[in-house]
Amino acid sequence: MTKVYFASARAKKWKYDASMPGKLDRLLKEIGLMDYFSPEEWIAVKTHFGSEGAHRIIRPVFLRKVVDSLRRIGAKPFVTDTVRIKGLDYLEIANQNGINHLSVGAPVVLADGLYGNDNVMVKAGDILGQIAVASLIHDVPAMVVCSHVKGHINAGYAGALKNLAMGGISSSHRTCGWKCGRGAMHTIGEGELVWDADKCELCLQCEEVCPLDAITFKDDEIVWNRDICWRCGRCERVCQTGVLQLPGDDERFMRSLAEAAKAVISTFEPLKIIYINFLTEIQPECDCMPSADVPVMQDAGILISGDLVAIEQASIDLLLQAGPLEQSLAADRKIQKGDDILMKLHGKPYQIQVTEAERLGLGSRKYELIEV
């Protein structure tokens, strides 16, 4: 069985070794970085930069530990993410959230360029056909995938798979637009936005959250620029009355996540990617949203493995053992200890993404959890 190394979030002694940064140091030694990476090798440290208002990302101190460990073996790491909003704005958001060269000890760059159009078409699968992998991730020889585990209104559960599938893919392609980007996972068909005018409260949250200004309102009527829209689905997610909808299908979406993740992984040689999942500040929604609710369950710790599927299954199993936190969305929904908290919150069959990833040969759900 695949080994998944785990360090608990609990700190039971007043010493550095008992802290989470100290435990991450031990995890990085335990995994054996030299078994994956070589001196002088460029290594992408893939993370999520967050959003203005969404601050519960992986803390820079942890990214710095990863970078320092890679430097100690002579590698040349850099920290990266793909464009989620306009590129210059996204770099500024990263800086506001504490991710910059000074804090993480390495260059901070955008994997698909300032405009999100720097990508390479890669064969995907039956659902996606082909997908636009960010050019930097496509070209770099090695990667450490640092994922903040949390809930997600579409994926239900968001961990390393979503980090690869959404974060390794551009929003758009110069030729085929959103249909070759991450929007192809969010929607089906032509991805036509549906608006129910009779029920709309004109709160304008959809207009405010759109990263491309593709939504405006004129005379209380929505104006949607379909030609520039990325089909990212943020407008649908912030609409609290449900009057905005993009056509989609839960099972198709979960399977497409696995397909896209496989496309990203296919650009690397074997044993050139390791995965680190941070089960901390487990909020109900994605880090790309304009705010962050309080965590719905207690911090569990950090996991590290060379097997994508194993680390995802181990993360899910740990979350299933957690109870809901008071004064959170989980408490609002009257979720009880023993319930599948993320399933109760979002009603999404999130396990499909993991089983499909296993079916596609991305790893095994059978694992041995080793606490360090």
Number of C-alpha atoms within 10 A of each C-alpha: 10 17 17 26 24 25 22 17 19 12 13 8 9 8 9 11 14 16 18 19 19 15 21 24 17 16 22 18 12 13 17 10 17 13 9 15 22 17 13 12 17 19 24 25 25 24 23 24 31 26 25 19 16 19 23 23 26 24 17 16 16 18 22 20 18 23 23 19 18 25 18 11 15 16 20 19 25 20 29 26 29 31 28 24 20 13 18 14 16 21 22 16 20 20 16 16 21 18 28 19 15 12 13 22 21 21 14 22 19 23 27 28 19 18 17 24 22 20 26 20 17 20 18 20 17 10 16 21 13 20 30 32 38 31 22 21 30 24 14 14 17 25 24 21 24 26 25 27 31 26 25 22 16 22 26 24 28 25 26 26 27 21 22 26 24 24 27 31 34 33 31 30 23 12 9 11 19 25 24 24 30 27 22 26 27 25 23 18 10 13 20 14 17 12 17 12 13 7 11 18 12 13 11 17 15 23 21 15 19 19 17 15 14 18 19 16 13 7 6 12 12 18 13 17 12 14 9 13 22 26 27 22 19 18 22 21 20 18 17 14 12 13 15 20 18 21 13 16 13 18 16 17 22 27 24 26 29 28 29 34 28 22 25 25 22 15 16 17 10 10 13 18 22 21 26 28 23 27 25 21 22 23 25 27 27 27 26 19 17 16 16 21 16 18 23 26 25 17 17 21 19 25 26 27 25 21 20 28 28 27 33 29 19 21 24 21 12 13 22 16 13 19 18 22 18 14 11 17 19 23 14 11 12 12 19 15 13 11 14 19 25 29 16 15 20 18 15 19 16 24 18 19 27 26 20 18 26 17 12 15 11 21 20 20 20 14 19 13 18 12 12 12
